[in-house]
Amino acid sequence: MITSVKKQGYDIIVVGGGIAGCCAALAAARENKSVLLVEKHINLGGLATIGLISWFEPLCDGEGRKMMGGMAEEMIRLAVGCGYDNLPEIWGGTSGNAQSSDRYSTHFSPTFFSLALDDILHKNGVTILYDALATYPEVDNNVIVGITVENIDGRLLYPCKAVIDCTGDATVASRAGVPTRTYDNTQTYVVHDTNRRHAAEFVDSGNMTKLRHWQWFKPGAETIGEVTSAIENDYLRRSKQMTLAYYVGTDKNEREILTLPELPQIRLLRAIIGAETFLGRVEDIDKRVANSIGSTGDFAHCDYRFDVPYGCLYNTDFPNLLCAGRIVSADGNGAHVLRVVPCCCLTGQAAGIAAAVAIEQNKSVADVYDMVKPRLASSGVAFEIK
């Protein structure tokens, strides 16, 4: 029988180093909490970086109104500050690279952004544990007292006071017993490639977005629902076969695949059923929510503006567990609104602050909203639904 080796404890453990996890860890560390970030890959950023979906969706409503501040704005500035971008000039862009619209959004370098995320977390005192798989939460009467991790050192137990699940598939929450929902997803697979023509366009224009080219594939017509290991591996196999077949017959000396994705690009896997569920309905546009953690637009629609409710970050039966990113309690259009990078920043920041406040006050995460909102507002989070 393999036993876990008990390690140093932390105030807060964040599981998953995607954008939501990075923002949650950063926010908690800035609240003077000791933070461990557990990441199963060796680079940060999740779908946005190692998943190659390197587009920072809009922080505006498409009508010229900025909807998001706080870490969403801090992260877009971090992304454009370290690598190429095509942020419009009206939103402070300086590259001059052509943008497809005037919305507050940009493409960015997934590699440089990942490095910048590592740098900012280390500078703020976050301990990052790479190449480590968080297997199971240690639960005592619905309170998570630690996270079991497996890595090259074996099976390790890290005690904690609070946990933030940012896994992208609600692994921690579901294994702790939180009820979840699954979604249907269109099958897509994206690689970044280049060729002689793209290189010539880059040389002529100086626009790096011409050199790093997104190549989209659709490995299947049917949607992917609940994901099992067999379904995931079949999707990956077909995606790789389709990708290889696409380049057969092209001149091998004229093109190159720059990067393959390092994780499945299925956007919505599994999410918690929380105290509230964000739906993103037309009838909710411009509707004020009493327990808002901030406002957001909708990347797919102009003139959509929503409040995001705090209750979508937790289930009331689990007093020290929060969730952030694409696993928060949302459904319908709401799930698509909240799954993108800016909203992952927002929910991550809110979860990090809420976990810190809950520890300070020795309260359930469900009972600290009144102390969370002022800290969000003071850190620049926008509350635009008046």
Secondary structure, DSSP 8 states (H G I E B T S, - for coil): ----EE---EEEEEE--BHHHHHHHHHHHHTT--EEEE-SSSSSBGGGTTT---EE--SB-SSS-B---HHHHHHHHHHHHHS-B---GGGT--S----SSSSS-EEB-HHHHHHHHHHHHHHTT-EEE-S-EEEEEEEETTEEEEEEEEETTEEEEEEEEEEEE-SSS-HHHHHHT--EEE--B---EEEEEEEHHHHHHHHHH--HHHHSEEEEE---SS-B-S--HHHHHHHHHHHHHHHHHHHTTS-TTTEEEEE--SS---S--EEE--SS-B---GGGTT---TTEEEEEEETTEEEEEEEEEGGGG--TT-TTEEE-STTSSB-THHHHHHTSHHHHHHHHHHHHHHHHHHHHHT--GGG-HHHHHHHHHHTT------
